[in-house]
Amino acid sequence: MTAQRVRIALFRRLSGLYRLQAETRKRFRDRRDLDRLSLPPGVSDDESFRKIKEMIPELNSYKASTVRHLREKAAAAGCRDLEEYRLFLLEHAEELEKLKSNLTRNGTDFFRGNDWDYFNRACLTGFGGRKDIRVWCAGCSTGEEVFSLLLLLIDYVPLGEIRVLATDYSDEMLEKCRQAMYSAWNLNCIPGKHLKYVRLCRISGPLSVKKLLKPKFTFAPEMKDVITTRNLNLLTDPYPEGFDIILCRNVLKFFSLETIGRLQEKLVHSLAEGGFLFLSTDGNSKNVELIRDPEALGVEQMDGRCIYRKKAAGTDSRPDREEAGPEEA
Ligand SMILES: C[S@@+](CC[C@H](N)C(=O)[O-])C[C@H]1O[C@@H](n2cnc3c(N)ncnc32)[C@H](O)[C@@H]1O
């Protein structure tokens, strides 16, 4: 094992303990905040939710359970119920603006979900020897997904031939994606063979025990250089086109079914012929991210997974199917 791997393994242990402590503290805090959210008689969250939707029309495209997320936000802002939160938003324009790009959760992870092995074997291997590969990661959050893809793709395509567009509607997430600074705990899901691309960040600012015990890691600069970040709201902004790979994972699930269908159509339109659309499985059997009628959208579903390949106009896009390896365990 190289010194770098030993260092990462050590820090993983330490940051695991820190994370457990922080999560327990947060659980207690959230519970306490939610407990304070008792509705006075006669006040309905539904009515306040309707009025908040008038202030943020995009909310109409999200699924109804988004209201739970809003209640958490209300609690965090110290409001007792959604009505109080609505009034708070009316008085604090900057909070309203912040909320508009924070309507969902934004948790992410390296190699999140089940299908990465399959995606690698069945799709990415086919990119060997190809040039100018264009990738779009839509709803990239803090960037873990972008680097997961790059770590796999560079086995087949030199970095100089890859361009990645990473978009999100939250400037805060995009800034973190640009900085690409992760804790040792975050790196847990990265297979050891890819750790050679991981670098220890220099400590900036005044030295502290916390900084020493919780170092940040990043990726090789030449990897970061191929990524462009851009603010793009999937509901309201025009979509860029001509991508060989589009990742839009754990994003569509936040929207209403009608909206999911509309966005899937737009995502497929953004693919180049033969391009792959990788949505998310997330272990849910009633997966809302599955495309209902792939044939109608001109894509082929790959082995029943949330991965689709755009057919070339007037042809069947199944020639590379034999490249898929054996099923994952
Ligand atoms: C749960 S995270 C998923 C991150 C990553 N794709 C993954 O699978 O781990 C959802 C991301 O979608 C973004 N998002 C939510 N609504 C969006 C919208 N309308 N347009 C663009 N991004 C959106 C959020 O800011 C968040 O970063």
The ligand as a Tripos MOL2 file, in Angstrom:
@<TRIPOS>MOLECULE
LIG
   27    29     1     0     0
SMALL
NO_CHARGES

@<TRIPOS>ATOM
      1 C1        -30.0960   14.6070   -4.4530 C.3       1 LIG1
      2 S1        -29.0320   15.6430   -5.3780 S.3       1 LIG1
      3 C2        -28.4090   14.4830   -6.5710 C.3       1 LIG1
      4 C3        -26.9420   14.7350   -6.8580 C.3       1 LIG1
      5 C4        -26.3150   13.7110   -7.8080 C.3       1 LIG1
      6 N1        -26.8890   13.8250   -9.1290 N.3       1 LIG1
      7 C5        -26.4540   12.3070   -7.2670 C.2       1 LIG1
      8 O1        -27.1580   11.4860   -7.8630 O.co2     1 LIG1
      9 O2        -25.8470   12.0050   -6.2580 O.co2     1 LIG1
     10 C6        -30.2040   16.6010   -6.3340 C.3       1 LIG1
     11 C7        -29.5780   17.8210   -7.0010 C.3       1 LIG1
     12 O3        -30.5220   18.3480   -7.9290 O.3       1 LIG1
     13 C8        -30.4750   19.7530   -7.8710 C.3       1 LIG1
     14 N2        -31.7620   20.2620   -8.3800 N.ar      1 LIG1
     15 C9        -32.9900   20.1890   -7.8120 C.ar      1 LIG1
     16 N3        -33.9120   20.8220   -8.5810 N.ar      1 LIG1
     17 C10       -33.2310   21.2890   -9.6710 C.ar      1 LIG1
     18 C11       -33.6100   22.0330  -10.8220 C.ar      1 LIG1
     19 N4        -34.8590   22.4240  -11.0060 N.pl3     1 LIG1
     20 N5        -32.6480   22.3270  -11.7320 N.ar      1 LIG1
     21 C12       -31.3720   21.9520  -11.5490 C.ar      1 LIG1
     22 N6        -30.9330   21.2600  -10.4840 N.ar      1 LIG1
     23 C13       -31.8670   20.9320   -9.5550 C.ar      1 LIG1
     24 C14       -30.2200   20.0510   -6.3960 C.3       1 LIG1
     25 O4        -29.6520   21.3300   -6.1860 O.3       1 LIG1
     26 C15       -29.2590   18.9220   -6.0020 C.3       1 LIG1
     27 O5        -27.9200   19.3210   -6.1570 O.3       1 LIG1
@<TRIPOS>BOND
     1     1     2 1
     2     2     3 1
     3     2    10 1
     4     3     4 1
     5     4     5 1
     6     5     6 1
     7     5     7 1
     8     7     8 2
     9     7     9 1
    10    10    11 1
    11    11    12 1
    12    11    26 1
    13    12    13 1
    14    13    14 1
    15    13    24 1
    16    14    15 ar
    17    14    23 ar
    18    15    16 ar
    19    16    17 ar
    20    17    18 ar
    21    17    23 ar
    22    18    19 1
    23    18    20 ar
    24    20    21 ar
    25    21    22 ar
    26    22    23 ar
    27    24    25 1
    28    24    26 1
    29    26    27 1
@<TRIPOS>SUBSTRUCTURE
     1 LIG1         1 GROUP 0 **** ****
